[in-house]
């Protein structure tokens, strides 16, 4: 698929990259016209210091459950309250298509170039270094903000048992979650993969079990199988209605409720692209990434859309206990539905699983943020010491930096856990839309580069037949949502400076980063024919890995499901 390359580093720290069409050409020492070949900074030529220790089952589990966090289990209550059952379902479907479209763009690029830096490096290489710099810092800060958000959510969930919920208790909960989440990552890449594979259900596995339990329980409640024998059916879609009057009891009010949910629902999907970040640390990445991206369609359909459909059947959108923007009460809609149906005991188990889910998502985000920072340091976008790795391939200083964001969770002790959680969720979702739009633009440049270099996309390991329309679809929705998401602050009597800042600050930050880098470094805009489509991209032989054969029945099941 990928041509091998011949690298020559001169005394100016610049590498001339000569595509070699065959080993015979390389051995013959054919002459090349250096001026016609792509030149890239020497930093992009360095092989990764991280190590490929994750196996396919680790990659599949991160893709399967590593991104299922509190946005789905907890924030879905607010989404139903604002949009109603049908509005919430349509919002999850719309954002699900945007998220999966982004993954298809990323998947094609990552399978072609499974290297450190992920879409940060792709933006740098195929759009412009200024864009790579901006999106790198944007997504790193986004993940770093999401980390304390997950800890705050876990703290909120503890209030289900701790009815007094004293500040001292909250501080103890948050501290415990921070310490444990950090330690998981400091054990290194392989241990992190194992923790995602085993301890989440013990963490990740428990999320899968939890989804199955919630699907079955929701169906039982809706069909009248609960202790109260109340068959709900589609009753709540009729009364109080399919759409919530978010801003007036008319079609405009219903539409605005759905549109507002596009930001909130996106918070449930944000981080789903983190599976691409692990491309440099997984064995046989081209096979693993291709499988992970393809299977994520069904995971989005089952884990997100099906669950929100079922919970919309069993919870009224006007239930006063659904999580709103004020207060500190924990009100997962799933737990609330079980309480209303008279189910005893199971709500405690579900709440505990959601709490562990929050913890797992926090550790996954810490992993991704540290690898993003490491990838930027390799290319000179962050201080060089962040590129330091231990002998085991652990980016130690990058991990230490991301850990410093965890204490932001203590902000919830003074402002109310739910309020801060909602602020962070919205800020994360909007920053994510900036990143998604950038990924769409990057893919268009990647596709143009392949065509300019005469590389047939049909020969790649993964190429989606609906491109580039998928990339345009992602860009369109991201621009629309980023432009109009702050509509509410402009309505009469609703002006709030903090809401305005949260609604629009991600875009100015991104543009400021791009402009600042451009003014200082003045990077050259490259034509598609000048784009670097070869350097530091491993051949299939360099990353090939044959999965060991299962030794027993259990391993056979694991290999069938996760590879």
N, C-alpha and C positions, 0 to 999 in steps of 0.2 A: 504493500500500500504506500508506504513512505519511502522515498529515496534516501539512501545513506548520504552523508555529507562529509566533505573534507574541510577541516578547519585549519586556518593559518593565522596565528596571532602575531601582529607586528609590534614594534616598539612603542606604538601610540595607544596600545590597548584596544585595537579594533580588529575584529575577526572578519576575514573574507570568507564567505560561505559559498562553496562550489558544489552544486548538485552533481552527484556522480551516478550515472545511469546504470553502471554495472561494475562488478569487482574487476573485470578486465580493464576498464577505463582507469580505475584507480591504480592498478598495478603498472599500467603502461605509462602513468605519469603524464597524461594528456595535458596540453596547455589550455589555460582558461583565460578569458578576458575579464580581469578583475573589475573593470569599470562597469561591465554589464551585469555583474552579479550583485546580490544583496549584501549590504554591509550592516552589521548590527553591533551594538555595544557588547564588550566582552562579558559583561555581567549576565547577559542572556545565554552565554555559551557554557556557563558553569554547570556541571551536573549537580543534581540535588544532593544536599547533605542528609535529607531524610531518607528513610529506608523503607523498602517495600515489604512490610511484615504482615499487613492485613490480608486475609484471605477473602474469597468471594462471599462467604457467608457473613463476614463482618460488614462488607459493603452493602449487601442486601438488607441486613438488619438495620444499618444506619438509615438506608433509604426507606425501609419499611416503617420503623418506629422511632427513629431518632428525632424526627421532626414533629411527631405527634405530641403536642404540649398542651398547655393550659388554654391556648387560644381556641382550641376545639372544645375542650371539656368545660371550661369556665366562661370564657367570653361569649360563647354561643347564646347564653341567656340574654345578654344585652342586645345581641343581634336580633333575636326573636322579638324582644320588647320594642325595638325601634322599627322593624320592618314587617312584623307579623309573620305567620307561618309560611305563606307563599313568598313574601318578600325576602325572608331569610333564605329560603331554599333557592330562589332565583339568584340571590347574591352569591351563595356558595357555588352554584353552577357556573356563573359568570367568572368569578375569580379563579375557580378551578381550571377553567379553560385557559385563562391567562397564565396561570402558574405552570400548567403542563406545556403550553406553547413555549414558555421560557425554557423549560427543561429540554424540549426538543432542540431548540437552538443551541443550548449549552452542550447537550449530549453529542451532537455532531462535531462540535469543535473539540470537546474533551476526548472523544474517542480518537480523533485525528492526532491530537497533541496532549497525551496524558502526563502533564508536567506540573511542577509546583507553581502556585500563583493562581491557578484556575482562571476565572473570567477576568481577574485583574490583569493577568499577563496577556490574555487574549485581547482585551481592550487596548493595552499598551502596544501590542505587536501589530494588530490589524486595524486600529482606528488612529490613535495618536498617543504618544507617551503622556501627554497632559491629561487625557481622558483616563488612561490607566492609573495615573497618580490619584485623580479625583475619585474614581469609583473605588479604588483600593481603600482609601481612608474613609470614604462614606460607608462602605460595607463593614469595615472593621469596627468603626464606632457604632454602627447599627447593631452588630452582634454583641458588642460590649454593653450596649444599653439593654439589649434583650436579656442578657444574663441576670442582672438584678431584677428585671421584670418577672422572670420565672421564680426567683426567690421570694419576691413579694407575693406572687400568686400562691406559692406553697404556704406562705405565712397566712394568707387569707383562708386557705383551706383548713388550717389548724383551728380556726375559730369555730369550726363545726363542733369540735369537742370542748374547746376551752371557751366556755360561754362568757367568762369574765373578760378574757382577752386583754389582760393588763399589758402595759407597755414593756415592762420588764420581761414578760413571757414572750412577747413578739420579738424582742431583741435576742433572746436565747434561741428561738426557733431559727431566725435568720442566720445567726452565727453558726449554728450547727449545719445548716444547709450549705453555707459558703465553704466551710472547712472540708466537708465531705466531698462536695463537688470539685473542689480544687485538687484534692488528693488523688481522685480518679485520674485526672489528666497528668499529674506529675509522675505517674508510674510508666508513662510512655505510650507509644502508638499501639503496640500489640495489646497491651493490657487494657487500653481504652477500648479497642475493638472487642475484646473479650467481655468487658463490662457492659458494652452496649448489647452484646449478643446474649449474655446470660443474666446479668444482675438486674435487668429492668423487668424482671417478672418473677423475679428479681430485676427489673426495670423494663428493658425493651420487650421481653417476652410477656411481662405482665400487661403491657399496653395492648398487645394482641388479644390476650385473654379478656381484658377489660372491654375491648370493642365487641367481642363476641357476646359477652354477658349483657352489654348495653343493648345490642341488637335484639337478643332474645327477650330480655326483660321489657323493652319498649313494646315489642309485639304483644307480649302477654298482657301488659297493662292496657294497651289500646283495644285488644280483643275481649277484654273483660275477664281475664284470668287472674286478676289480683284479688286480695282478701275482700275487697268491697264489691267484687263482681260487677263493676261498672264498665260496660262496653262503651268506649269513647268513639271509636271509628274516626270520622272526619268532623266530629261535633265542633271542635275548636276552630276549624277552618270556616265554619258557618257563624258561630257565636263564640268570641266577639267578632270574627271575620278573618278573611285571608290576608288582609294588609292592615298594618297599624297606622292610625292617623298621626303620623309623626309631626307633620306641620300642616294641620288642617284636615278635616274630614271630607276630602274630595280627592280626585285623581292626582292633582299636584302634590297633595300631602302624602299620598301613598307612594308616588314616584320618588319623592325626596327621602322617604324612609328606606326604600330599596337602594337608592344611590348612596346614602350615608352608610349603609351596610357593606358597600363594596370596599370601603376602607377597613372597617372592622373585621369583615370576613377574611380580608387579605392577611390580617395579623395571624390567622390560623395557619396560613400556607407559608408565611415567611420562614425562611430557613430550609425550605424543602430542597433548595438548590445546593445545600451544603454537601450532598453526596458527591458533587463534582470536586469539592475541595480535597477529598481524599484520593484523587486520581494518582498522585505521586507516591502514595504509600500502600497501594493495593497491588497484589500480585495479579498478573495477567489483566491489566486495567482495561484493555479494549473489549475483552469479553465481559468483564464484570460491569463496566459502565453501560454498555449496550443493554445488558439484561436489566440493570437497575432502572434505566430511563424508561424502557418499554413497560416494565411491570408497575411503574408508578402511576400509570393511567388507571389501572384497576384498584390500586390502593387509594387514589384520590376518590374514585367512584364509591368505594365501599366505606372507607374510613371517614370521609368527610361528608359527601353528598347524601349517602344513605343514612348516616347517623343524624344529620340535621333534619332530614325528612321525617324520621321516626320521632325525634324529640319535638318537632313541630306539631305532631299529632297529639301528644300527651301533655303539653304544657300550654296554658293560656298566655297570650302575649301581654295581657294586662295583669298578670299575677304580680302582686306588690313585692314578692320576695326575689324576683329575678334581679341579677346583679345590675345595678345602675351606677351612675357616676359619683355618687356620694356614699359615705358610710364605710363600714368594715365587715359587714356580714358576708359569709360565704354562702353563695346560692348557685351551685351548679344546677342547671336545669334538669339533668338526669337524676340527681339526688332529690331535687324538689318534686319531680314526678313520682318517685317511689314513695316519698312521704305522703303525698296527696292520695296515692293509691292504697295506703295503709300497710306497705311492706316494711317489716321490721328487720333490722340487722344488716341487710344488704346495702342500704345507704352508707353505713359506716365503712364497709369494704370498698365500695366504689369511691368514696371520698379519699380513702387511704391510697387507692391505686392512682387517682388523679394527682394526689400529692407527690407520689413517687414519679409520676410522669413529668411533673414540673421540675423535679430534681434532675431527672435524666436529660431533659431538654436543656437545662442550664449547663450541664457538663458538656453536652454536644456543642452548644454555642461557644463555650470556652475553647474547645478543641478547634473549631472552625476559625474563630477570631485569631488565635495564636498562629495558625497556619497561614492565614491571610497576611498577617504582619510579617511573618518569616519570608513569604514570597515577595513582599514589597522590599524588604531589606536586601534580598538577593539582587534586586534590580536598582538599588540606590534610591528608592522612594521613601525609605525609612532609615533611621540610624543603622549603621553597619553591624553594631553589636547584636541587633535582633536576629541576625542571620546565624548566630552561633548555635551549634547543636552539640549535644553530648555524644559520646561514643556510641550510644544506643539510638542516636538519631532524634533526640528530643530537643526542640527549639526552646531552651530553658528561659532565656531572657524575654522572649516573646510571650511565653506563658506567664511569667512574673508580671509583665505589663498588663495583660488582660485581667489578671487577678485583681488588680487595683480598682477595677470598675465595680466589683461586687459590693463594696460598701455603699454604693448609691441606693441599695435596697433599704438602708436605714432611714432614708427620706420618708418612707411610709409611716414611720413612727410618729411624725408630727402632723402630716397632712391627711392621713387616712389611707389605709392600704389600698382600698378600691380606687380612690381618686388617682393616686400615683400610678397604680397598675394601668388604668385607662390612658393616662398621659403617655406612658412608655409604650403601650400597645399601639396607639395611633402614630406616635413618632416613628416607631419601628416599621409599621406598615407603609407609611408614606416614603420613608427612606428606601424601603424595598421596591416601591414602584419606580423610583429613580434608577435603581440598579437594574430592574427588569427592562426598562426602556433602553438603557445602555447596552444590555446584553443583546437586545433585538438589533440595535444599530451595529454592534460588533459582528453579529452573524452576517448581516448584509455585506459588510466589508470582507469578511472571511470568504463568503461565497464568490464575491467579485475577484478576490485574490486567487482562488483556485482556478477560476475560469481564465484569468490573465496568464497564469503559469501553465495552462494546458492540462490541469489535473481534472480528470473526469470524476465527478461526485459519485457516479454509479459504481466506481471501483472501490469506494471507501467502505470500511466495515459497517458504518451506520450513516445513512443519508435518508432524510424524510422527503417523500415525494411531494408533499404539500408546501414545501418551501419555495419561494420566500414569503408566501402569503401569511404564514404563521408568524414570522418576524414582524411584518407590517401590522398584524392583528395585535400583537403584544404592545408595540409602540403606540398604536392608536389609543388603546384603553388606558395605558399609563399616562399619556399626555392629557386625556380628558379628565381623569380622576385627579391628577395633580393640579390641574387648572381650577376645577370647580369644587373640590372637596371642602373648601372653607366657606361655602355659600352661607352657612348658618350665621356666621359672625357679622354678615352684612345686612341681616334682616333687622327690622326695627326692634330695639330694646334688647338685642342679643349680643351687642358688642362686648367682647372680652379679650383684652390684650394677650393673655396667655393662650387662649384658644386660637387666636390669629397666628401667633408665633408657631404653635405646634402644627397648624394646618399648612404653613407655607415655608418654614425655615429650611427643610431639606433641599429644596431647589436652589435658593441663594447660596447655601453652603457649597453645593456641588459646582455651581457656576463660578464661585469665588476661587475654589481650588483649581479649576481648569484655567481660569484667567491668570491666577498667580503663577502657576507653573509655566504657562506659555510666555509670560513676560520675563520670567527669570531665565528659563532654559531655552526658549525659542526653538522648540522642536520643529522639524521639517514635516510638512504634510506630504504623504507619499501617495503616489498613484497605485492602483491595484497591481500593476506589473512590478512595482517596487517593493511590495509587501513581502516580508520574510515568511515563507511557507515551509522552511526546511530546518533551520538551525535548532539544535538541542531536542529535536523530536525523535524519540527512540524508535528503532525498527521493531517489527514484530518479534524478531529473534531475541532482541535485548530484553523484552518484557514478558516473553512467553513463560508460562508456568502451568504444569499439569496438576490438577487437583488430586490429592492422594485418594486411593480407593477406600470406600467405607469398610470398616472392620466388623461392624455389627449392624443389627436391624435399626437401632436408634440413629446411627450415623447415616444409614441409607435414607431415612426419612428426612434428616436435616439436609443432606445433600440434594435430595429431590426438591425440597421446598425452597432452599436458599441459594442454589447454584444453577 
